[in-house]
Amino acid sequence: MKREELISKWLDNNLNNQELKAFKNLEDYNDLVKLNDSLQAFKAEDYNTSKQLENVLTTIKNKKAQPKTQWIKPFMRVAAILAICFGLYYYTTTLDTKISTEYAQKTTIELPDASSVSLNAKSFIAFNKKDWKQQREVKLIGEAFFKVAKGSSFKVKTTSGTVTVYGTQFNIKQRDNYFEVICYEGLVGVTHNTIETKLKPGDRFLIIDGITIAKEKENRNMPSWLNNTSMFRSLPYKTVIAEFERQYNVEITLIGIDTEQLFTGSFAHDNMDLALKSITLPLRATYNKLNNTITIKGE
């Protein structure tokens, strides 16, 4: 067998024993073996024809389908953004508007119908702008003075009762175990325990510790706190102290003082020392201040 045929069959691994013996007797046998070993490092990986054909067909299919579907992803992104925006708009417009004041703070808010509410210290109101035309309703915790524009029914809801407005100006004070409504103009209805009481200008409705208190007519045309003064007429001393704490953001400790005794007087909201004298001298009491803590001692 010729030399070239032996080498070819050797490369194909197709030599019989006699041919292999003849191949090993070639002069350049060792060189051929070394060359073959070196070429093994450059041998290509096994090629799977069926698998490669499937990959090519899949690629072609995807490229053909791309022009039909490439607009879907941008469209879905825009739709998602619009859905989120609509959801946020609906959520925010259906939420109540909530406004509160801190200690020693007052503020005035204009309602959607141009009615106004003045909030005293440490008070809170909530109302819904979206439903305002169908239902003028305010939730109140604390004290507020209302000037109501003419229109449909106007209600103020508190934990102590509901005030229905037939007039335009009134004050509501709802604190712990204290509920007071004063009508300054028009007509106001106060519903407490399902019973409605109508108030005309100057009338006041007062409940302290669950007991209805008969009070004399109000002769002012607006609550005194709007002018930075708290006034009291025959009210328990504990209500005076509670109001003082709200207006000056302090904590008061009473020693040897009857908190149920009635107090008549006033204190200003812009001068603490003068205010302390106003609420202690009538009781012949003394006071000491330490930072935000005040101790008032009786005789």
Secondary structure, DSSP 8 states (H G I E B T S, - for coil): --HHHHHHHHHTT---HHHHHHHHTSTTHHHHHHHHHHHGGG------HHHHHHHHHHHHHHHHHHHHHTTHHHHHHHHHHHHHHHHHHHHHHHS-EEEE--TT--EEEE-TTS-EEEE-SS-EEEE-STTTTT-EEEEEEEEEEEE--SSS-EEEE-SS-EEEESSSEEEEEEETTEEEEEEEES-EEEEETTEEEEE-TT-EEEEETTEEE------SSS-GGGGTEEEEEEEEHHHHHHHHHHHHT-EEEEES--TTSEEEEEEESS-HHHHHHHHHGGGT-EEEEETTEEEEE--
